[in-house]
Amino acid sequence: MKKKDPIGVFDSGVGGLSVLRELLKVFPNENFKYIGDTLRMPYGVRSPEDVKDSTFECLKFLGKNDVKAAVIACNTATCYGLKNAKKNLDFPVIGVVEPACRYATLVTKNNKVALIATEGTVKSNVYDETIKEFNKDIELKSIGAPQLVLDVENGNLNNEIVERTISNYLNGLEDFDYDTLILGCTHFPLARGAFKKVLKEMNKSVELIDPAKRTAIDLKEILDQKDLLNEEERPRIDFYSTKDIDKFKSVVQTVIVNKIDKTFNEVKLK
């Protein structure tokens, strides 16, 4: 691995752009390769074994493109695919669950934390187990939100459509006095403005936890320890999608507004 080798980012679709956006702030001089498995999204409704296999396949693709490290920018894929990836790949791989849990335990004041995520992430209980490792007194209540994933994937980031979806899901948490909300799917921070608006209308003061920020900080520590931080003056992002590259590109151009060289490619993994 060399300093100029790219950092890999993998997500089931466009949700990982929220992670990439934070990575670009922390690593302004790094090259990136991002793959969105839009052909097989959403991951949250698929079996754990399918998610594990698809995650490994996408990370192997990044490995063939000489990444020096990779971020699984998908909570469901982190839950079911991280352990296998760490065991079988020869470059560092990190997920988004542990950084989010660690930070949530630091900011909550009443030890009541809510999680909105995919159904797959909720069913895995990984957040429940991980957050208890940092604070056993935390009470976590989770809600699966499959429609919200689809709304964001379709480009509804800040409109009445996504606000209505968010409101419907958060109403399911009304009896739970949470002061911290983990956006446990990387699609969801792309609709952060809509979350804030809905919570304000509900008269709730809630700390929103975006796993992306903490993940970027963790990755920087890893690359720094390995002396792999880059100082490239003109970095580039190569985007790959397994389906609908034009639709994927449209969302990318909305979210990643940095003046940075980008390429877009549709790929078949099998």
Residue pairs with C-beta under 8 A, 6 or more apart in sequence:
1 68
1 91
1 226
1 228
2 68
2 228
3 68
3 227
3 228
3 229
3 230
3 231
4 31
4 230
4 232
5 31
5 66
5 67
5 68
5 228
6 30
6 31
6 32
6 33
6 65
6 66
6 67
6 68
6 238
7 23
7 27
7 30
7 31
7 32
7 33
7 67
7 68
7 69
7 70
7 71
7 219
7 223
8 32
8 33
8 34
8 35
8 59
8 62
8 63
8 65
8 67
8 69
8 70
8 71
8 91
9 16
9 19
9 20
9 23
9 32
9 33
9 34
9 35
9 70
9 71
9 73
10 16
10 34
10 35
10 37
10 55
10 58
10 59
10 62
10 70
10 71
10 72
10 73
10 74
10 77
11 17
11 19
11 34
11 35
11 36
11 37
11 72
11 73
11 74
11 77
11 186
12 36
12 37
12 38
12 40
12 41
12 42
12 43
12 74
12 76
12 77
13 36
13 37
13 38
13 41
13 42
13 149
13 153
13 187
13 248
14 36
14 38
14 152
14 153
14 187
14 190
14 248
14 251
14 252
14 255
15 73
15 74
15 149
15 152
15 153
15 185
15 186
15 187
15 188
15 190
16 34
16 36
16 71
16 73
16 74
16 186
17 34
17 186
17 190
17 251
17 252
17 255
17 256
18 73
18 186
18 187
18 188
18 189
18 190
18 210
18 212
18 255
19 71
19 73
19 96
19 186
19 211
19 212
19 215
19 216
20 32
20 34
20 73
20 237
20 256
21 212
21 255
21 256
22 210
22 212
22 213
22 215
22 216
23 30
23 32
23 71
23 212
23 216
23 219
24 32
24 256
24 258
24 260
25 216
26 216
26 217
26 219
26 220
27 216
27 219
27 220
27 229
27 230
28 235
29 230
29 231
29 232
29 233
29 235
30 229
30 230
30 232
30 235
31 230
31 232
31 235
31 236
31 237
32 235
32 236
32 237
32 238
33 62
33 65
33 67
33 237
33 238
33 240
34 237
34 238
34 239
34 240
35 58
35 61
35 62
35 239
35 240
35 241
35 242
35 267
36 239
36 240
36 241
36 242
36 248
37 43
37 54
37 58
37 242
37 269
38 153
38 241
38 242
38 243
38 244
38 247
38 248
39 242
39 243
40 46
40 50
40 54
40 242
41 149
41 153
42 118
42 146
42 149
42 150
42 153
43 51
43 54
43 74
43 76
43 77
43 118
43 120
44 76
44 117
44 118
44 119
44 120
44 121
44 144
44 146
44 149
44 185
45 118
45 119
45 120
45 146
46 54
46 120
48 80
48 120
48 124
49 80
51 76
51 77
51 79
51 80
51 81
51 120
52 80
52 81
52 84
54 77
54 81
55 72
55 74
55 77
55 80
55 81
55 82
55 84
55 85
56 81
56 84
56 85
56 88
57 269
57 270
58 269
59 70
59 72
59 81
59 85
59 89
59 93
60 89
61 240
61 267
61 269
62 70
63 70
63 89
63 90
63 91
65 238
67 91
68 91
68 92
68 223
68 228
69 91
69 92
69 93
69 94
69 219
69 222
69 223
69 228
70 85
70 89
70 91
70 92
70 93
70 94
71 93
71 94
71 95
71 96
71 215
71 219
72 78
72 81
72 82
72 85
72 93
72 94
72 95
72 96
73 96
73 186
73 212
73 215
74 96
74 185
74 186
75 95
75 96
75 97
75 117
75 118
75 121
75 184
75 185
75 186
75 211
76 117
76 118
76 120
76 121
76 124
76 185
77 95
78 95
78 96
78 97
78 126
79 97
79 120
79 121
79 124
79 126
80 120
80 124
82 93
82 94
82 95
82 97
85 93
86 93
92 222
92 226
94 215
94 218
94 219
94 222
95 215
96 186
96 211
96 212
96 215
97 126
97 127
97 130
97 184
97 211
98 130
98 218
99 211
99 214
99 215
99 217
99 218
100 127
100 182
100 184
100 209
100 210
100 211
100 214
100 215
101 127
101 130
101 131
101 133
101 134
101 182
102 134
102 214
103 209
103 213
103 214
104 113
104 131
104 138
104 180
104 182
104 209
105 113
105 131
105 134
105 135
105 138
107 180
107 207
107 209
108 138
108 179
108 180
108 207
109 179
110 177
110 179
111 135
111 137
111 138
111 139
112 138
112 139
112 141
112 176
112 177
112 178
112 179
112 180
113 131
113 138
113 139
113 140
113 141
113 178
113 179
113 180
113 181
113 182
114 140
114 141
114 142
114 143
114 173
114 176
114 178
114 180
114 181
114 182
114 206
115 121
115 122
115 127
115 140
115 141
115 142
115 143
115 181
115 182
115 184
116 142
116 143
116 145
116 148
116 169
116 170
116 181
116 182
116 183
116 184
116 185
116 188
117 127
117 142
117 143
117 144
117 145
117 182
117 184
117 185
118 144
118 145
118 146
118 149
118 184
118 185
119 144
119 146
121 127
121 144
121 184
121 185
122 142
122 143
122 144
123 144
127 140
127 142
127 182
127 184
128 140
128 142
131 138
131 140
132 138
141 173
141 176
141 178
142 184
143 169
143 170
143 172
143 173
145 165
145 169
145 185
145 188
147 165
147 169
148 162
148 165
148 166
148 169
148 185
148 187
148 188
148 191
149 185
149 187
151 161
151 162
151 165
151 191
152 162
152 187
152 188
152 190
152 191
153 187
153 251
155 250
155 251
155 254
156 162
156 191
157 190
157 191
157 193
157 194
157 254
157 255
158 191
158 193
158 194
159 194
162 191
162 194
163 194
163 197
163 198
166 191
166 194
166 195
166 198
167 198
167 201
167 202
170 198
170 199
170 202
178 206
179 205
179 206
179 207
180 206
180 207
180 209
181 195
181 199
181 206
181 207
181 208
181 209
182 209
182 211
183 189
183 192
183 195
183 208
183 209
183 210
183 211
184 211
186 211
186 212
188 195
189 210
189 212
190 255
192 208
192 210
195 208
196 208
199 205
199 206
220 229
223 229
234 261
235 260
235 261
236 260
236 261
236 262
236 263
237 256
237 260
237 261
237 262
237 263
238 262
238 263
238 265
239 248
239 249
239 252
239 262
239 263
239 264
239 265
240 265
240 266
240 267
241 248
241 249
241 264
241 265
241 266
241 267
242 266
242 267
242 268
242 269
243 266
244 266
245 264
245 265
245 266
248 264
249 264
252 262
252 264
256 262
